[in-house]
Amino acid sequence: MPTVRLLAMPGSARRDSWNRKLLAVLVRGARAAGAEVTLYEPRDHEMPLYDGDLEAAEGIPPAAARLQALFAEHHGLLLATPEYNGFFPPLVKNTFDWLSRPLPDGSGKPGTVHVRGKPAGIVAASPGVLGGIRSLQHTRQYLSNLGFLVVPDQVGVPKADSAFDTEGQLQDARVRTSVEAVGAAVARLAMKIAGG
């Protein structure tokens, strides 16, 4: 099977966020299934709030162009996102809104040409009892609108404030296995697509 590369993104910029810990579990599942994984760090790729006037005057920010190039080099996405009032956070929306803008090469093609038909896996952790499930509905729809093939499996981790041990590992083995399975599903689908 071909080697595939996945881009792993936390939907939170907070260094010690529950979703960063959850992303590590998702990544482990993908790597165990044979994928190479690159971590995308939002703090290293800060982008302004999307503004059409700014884009018209200056083009897309360098960080957005780098993200487009990263997706061109990767076969899929792993995303762990918080829930903000039932939706995914502004960081996720703003990042992908900039990604979707025209490529800086003058072709006029949208950045989504680099994500169309590529698999994505989504998980969420929240201190609430629903575990971010409400946000995952919207995340799935949004990523699908951009052209990603979001795998059917998804996991919401409730009571995230007590779900992880002092080492940052999920304490519930069944939940841990389920999250790893989402990562593995993305890796396997990416391999099938890459293999033709």
C-alpha positions as CSV (number, residue, x, y, z in Angstrom):
1,M,0.0,0.0,0.0
2,P,1.2,3.5,-0.7
3,T,2.5,5.7,2.1
4,V,0.2,8.6,2.8
5,R,0.7,11.8,4.7
6,L,-2.0,13.3,6.9
7,L,-2.2,16.8,8.3
8,A,-3.2,16.9,12.0
9,M,-4.8,20.1,13.3
10,P,-6.0,21.1,16.7
11,G,-9.0,23.4,16.7
12,S,-7.8,25.2,19.7
13,A,-4.7,27.4,20.1
14,R,-4.5,26.8,23.8
15,R,-1.3,24.9,24.5
16,D,-2.8,22.6,27.1
17,S,-6.3,22.1,25.6
18,W,-8.2,18.9,25.9
19,N,-8.5,18.8,22.1
20,R,-4.7,18.8,21.6
21,K,-4.6,15.8,23.9
22,L,-7.4,14.2,21.9
23,L,-5.6,14.9,18.7
24,A,-2.6,13.0,19.9
25,V,-4.8,9.9,20.3
26,L,-6.3,10.4,16.8
27,V,-2.7,10.7,15.4
28,R,-1.7,7.5,17.1
29,G,-4.5,5.6,15.4
30,A,-3.5,7.0,12.0
31,R,0.2,6.2,12.5
32,A,-0.6,2.7,13.7
33,A,-2.5,2.2,10.4
34,G,0.6,3.2,8.4
35,A,0.2,6.9,7.8
36,E,2.8,9.6,8.3
37,V,1.4,12.6,10.2
38,T,2.4,16.2,10.2
39,L,1.2,18.5,13.1
40,Y,-0.2,21.9,12.0
41,E,0.3,24.4,14.8
42,P,-2.1,27.3,14.6
43,R,0.2,29.5,16.7
44,D,2.9,29.2,14.1
45,H,0.5,30.1,11.2
46,E,-1.5,33.0,12.6
47,M,-3.9,34.6,10.1
48,P,-6.0,37.7,10.4
49,L,-9.8,37.5,10.6
50,Y,-11.0,37.0,7.0
51,D,-11.5,40.4,5.4
52,G,-12.3,40.7,1.7
53,D,-10.9,44.2,1.6
54,L,-7.6,43.0,3.0
55,E,-7.5,40.2,0.5
56,A,-8.2,42.6,-2.4
57,A,-5.4,44.9,-1.2
58,E,-2.7,42.4,-0.1
59,G,-3.8,39.0,-1.4
60,I,-4.1,36.1,1.0
61,P,-1.8,36.1,4.0
62,P,1.5,34.1,3.7
63,A,0.2,31.7,6.4
64,A,-2.8,30.9,4.3
65,A,-0.7,30.3,1.2
66,R,1.5,27.9,3.3
67,L,-1.5,26.1,4.5
68,Q,-2.7,25.6,0.9
69,A,0.7,24.3,0.0
70,L,0.6,21.9,3.0
71,F,-2.7,20.4,1.9
72,A,-1.2,20.0,-1.6
73,E,1.5,17.8,0.0
74,H,-0.9,15.8,2.2
75,H,-3.5,13.1,1.6
76,G,-6.0,13.9,4.4
77,L,-6.9,15.7,7.6
78,L,-7.2,14.8,11.3
79,L,-9.1,17.5,13.3
80,A,-9.8,17.7,17.0
81,T,-12.0,20.6,17.8
82,P,-13.6,22.2,20.8
83,E,-17.3,23.2,20.9
84,Y,-18.2,26.8,21.3
85,N,-21.9,27.2,22.0
86,G,-22.8,24.2,19.8
87,F,-20.5,25.1,16.9
88,F,-16.8,24.7,16.0
89,P,-14.6,27.6,17.1
90,P,-13.8,30.7,15.0
91,L,-10.2,29.5,14.7
92,V,-11.4,26.5,12.6
93,K,-13.8,28.6,10.5
94,N,-11.3,31.4,9.8
95,T,-8.4,29.0,9.0
96,F,-10.5,27.1,6.4
97,D,-12.1,30.3,5.0
98,W,-8.6,31.6,4.2
99,L,-7.7,28.1,2.8
100,S,-10.6,28.3,0.4
101,R,-9.4,31.6,-1.2
102,P,-7.8,31.6,-4.7
103,L,-4.3,30.3,-4.9
104,P,-1.6,32.9,-5.1
105,D,-0.2,31.5,-8.4
106,G,-2.6,33.6,-10.5
107,S,-4.5,30.5,-11.7
108,G,-7.7,31.7,-10.1
109,K,-8.3,28.2,-8.7
110,P,-9.5,28.1,-5.1
111,G,-7.4,26.6,-2.4
112,T,-10.0,23.9,-2.0
113,V,-8.5,22.2,-5.1
114,H,-6.0,20.8,-2.6
115,V,-8.6,19.2,-0.3
116,R,-11.3,18.0,-2.7
117,G,-11.7,14.2,-2.4
118,K,-9.3,13.9,0.5
119,P,-10.5,12.1,3.7
120,A,-10.9,13.8,7.0
121,G,-11.5,12.5,10.5
122,I,-13.2,14.6,13.2
123,V,-13.3,14.3,17.0
124,A,-14.2,16.7,19.8
125,A,-13.7,17.0,23.6
126,S,-15.8,19.2,25.8
127,P,-16.4,19.5,29.5
128,G,-20.1,19.1,28.9
129,V,-22.0,15.9,28.9
130,L,-22.4,15.8,25.1
131,G,-18.7,15.8,24.4
132,G,-18.8,18.3,21.5
133,I,-21.2,16.2,19.4
134,R,-23.2,19.2,18.5
135,S,-20.2,20.9,17.0
136,L,-19.2,17.8,15.1
137,Q,-22.4,18.0,13.0
138,H,-21.5,21.4,11.8
139,T,-17.8,20.5,11.4
140,R,-18.8,17.6,9.2
141,Q,-21.0,19.8,7.0
142,Y,-18.5,22.5,6.7
143,L,-15.6,20.2,5.7
144,S,-17.9,18.4,3.3
145,N,-18.8,21.8,1.7
146,L,-15.1,22.4,1.1
147,G,-14.7,19.0,-0.6
148,F,-13.3,16.7,2.1
149,L,-14.6,13.2,2.4
150,V,-15.4,13.1,6.1
151,V,-15.3,9.5,7.4
152,P,-18.5,8.3,9.0
153,D,-16.9,7.5,12.4
154,Q,-16.5,10.4,14.8
155,V,-16.1,10.6,18.6
156,G,-17.2,13.2,21.2
157,V,-15.5,13.0,24.5
158,P,-17.7,14.3,27.4
159,K,-16.5,15.6,30.7
160,A,-13.1,16.3,29.2
161,D,-11.9,18.0,32.3
162,S,-11.7,14.6,34.0
163,A,-11.3,12.3,30.9
164,F,-7.5,12.5,30.7
165,D,-4.9,11.3,33.2
166,T,-1.8,13.4,34.3
167,E,0.1,12.1,31.3
168,G,-2.6,13.5,28.9
169,Q,-3.9,10.0,28.0
170,L,-7.6,9.1,27.8
171,Q,-8.5,7.1,30.8
172,D,-11.4,5.2,29.2
173,A,-9.9,2.5,27.1
174,R,-13.1,2.1,25.0
175,V,-13.1,5.8,24.1
176,R,-9.4,5.7,23.4
177,T,-9.9,2.8,21.0
178,S,-12.8,4.6,19.3
179,V,-10.7,7.8,18.7
180,E,-7.8,5.7,17.4
181,A,-10.2,4.0,15.0
182,V,-11.2,7.3,13.5
183,G,-7.5,8.1,12.8
184,A,-7.0,4.6,11.3
185,A,-10.1,5.0,9.1
186,V,-8.7,8.2,7.6
187,A,-5.4,6.5,7.0
188,R,-7.0,3.5,5.3
189,L,-9.2,5.6,3.1
190,A,-6.3,7.8,2.1
191,M,-4.3,4.7,1.1
192,K,-7.1,3.4,-1.0
193,I,-7.5,6.8,-2.8
194,A,-3.7,7.1,-3.3
195,G,-3.5,3.6,-4.6
196,G,-6.0,4.4,-7.3
